[in-house]
Structure formats: structure tokens, C-alpha cells
Amino acid sequence: MLAQQVPCAICDRPIDDAIAWLDPMSVEVDEIIPVSHGGSATDLRNLEKIHRCCNQLKSDKSLAWARQKVKGAPALKPTAIPFSTSDW
């Protein structure tokens, strides 16, 4: 997993594997579906290479939520309920 030369799955910026682990831009492996939501920490299809800071931002939320948050797009809170109004 770590040997792959792919950009960060969240921010899409390059990952420098030479950066020391505690640096926010260092590499980590993240579960696409968090273990706390039923995902596997050992299934390679559920793992992706990302920056440490992106992993901390994502936490146990969805990949789509984290991508929106990083791009600065307004993102729904993970617990938000859709709201609509009537025309009258």
C-alpha cells in the first residue's frame, strides 16, 4: 500500500514518502469505510494512502465529506438532516 506512488485520496496533492511520520504532510493509510462504521482495517480494497492531516480531518466521516471539506466547498455536517421549505 505505502509503496504505491499515488496522490492523497482526499486532497489529491502528491505525497512525499520521505517526510517524517509526525509531520502533518507525512503518509498514513486510511480506511475508506471507517472500522467504526463496519469497514475492514486489513482488506486492501478498503485502504488508501493519504496525508496525516487529511486523515485527522476525515476521522470517522465519509471520504466524500472529507473531500468537500478540503476543497472548501460547503459540506453538510455528518449528522445534518436535509431541510426544505414550502413556497407559501
C-alpha positions as CSV (number, residue, x, y, z in Angstrom):
1,M,0.0,0.0,0.0
2,L,2.7,2.5,1.0
3,A,4.9,1.7,-2.0
4,Q,2.3,3.0,-4.4
5,Q,3.1,6.4,-5.9
6,V,-0.4,7.9,-5.8
7,P,-1.7,11.3,-4.7
8,C,-3.6,11.8,-1.5
9,A,-7.1,10.3,-1.8
10,I,-8.6,13.3,-0.1
11,C,-6.8,16.4,-1.2
12,D,-5.3,15.0,-4.5
13,R,-1.9,16.5,-3.7
14,P,1.4,14.5,-4.1
15,I,2.6,12.6,-1.0
16,D,6.3,12.7,-0.2
17,D,7.1,9.3,1.5
18,A,10.4,10.8,2.9
19,I,8.6,13.2,5.3
20,A,8.9,12.1,8.9
21,W,5.7,10.5,10.4
22,L,4.6,13.2,12.9
23,D,4.7,15.9,10.2
24,P,1.1,16.8,9.0
25,M,2.1,16.1,5.4
26,S,3.5,12.6,6.1
27,V,1.9,9.5,4.8
28,E,-0.7,7.3,6.5
29,V,-3.1,4.5,5.5
30,D,-6.8,5.2,5.9
31,E,-9.8,3.0,5.8
32,I,-12.3,4.2,3.1
33,I,-15.1,2.9,5.3
34,P,-14.0,3.5,8.9
35,V,-13.7,0.5,11.1
36,S,-16.2,2.2,13.5
37,H,-18.7,2.0,10.6
38,G,-18.1,-1.6,9.7
39,G,-15.1,-1.3,7.4
40,S,-12.1,-3.5,7.4
41,A,-8.6,-2.4,8.5
42,T,-7.0,-5.3,6.7
43,D,-8.9,-5.5,3.4
44,L,-6.7,-3.8,0.8
45,R,-9.8,-2.7,-1.2
46,N,-10.8,-0.6,1.9
47,L,-7.4,1.1,2.3
48,E,-6.0,4.2,0.7
49,K,-2.9,6.3,1.0
50,I,-3.4,9.9,2.4
51,H,-1.7,12.7,4.3
52,R,-1.7,12.6,8.1
53,C,-3.5,15.9,8.3
54,C,-6.2,14.7,5.8
55,N,-6.6,11.6,7.9
56,Q,-7.1,13.6,11.0
57,L,-9.7,15.8,9.2
58,K,-11.6,12.8,7.9
59,S,-11.6,11.0,11.3
60,D,-14.6,8.6,11.1
61,K,-16.5,10.6,8.5
62,S,-17.0,9.7,4.8
63,L,-14.5,10.1,2.1
64,A,-16.9,12.4,0.2
65,W,-17.4,14.6,3.3
66,A,-13.6,15.0,3.7
67,R,-13.1,15.8,0.1
68,Q,-15.7,18.6,0.2
69,K,-14.2,20.0,3.4
70,V,-10.6,20.1,1.9
71,K,-11.8,21.8,-1.3
72,G,-13.5,24.5,0.8
73,A,-17.0,23.6,-0.6
74,P,-19.7,23.9,2.0
75,A,-20.2,20.5,3.4
76,L,-23.2,19.1,5.3
77,K,-22.5,18.1,8.9
78,P,-22.3,14.3,9.0
79,T,-25.5,14.4,11.2
80,A,-27.4,17.1,9.3
81,I,-30.9,16.4,8.2
82,P,-31.9,17.8,4.7
83,F,-34.1,20.9,5.1
84,S,-36.7,22.2,2.6
85,T,-39.3,25.0,2.8
86,S,-42.7,25.4,1.2
87,D,-43.4,28.1,-1.4
88,W,-46.2,29.8,0.6
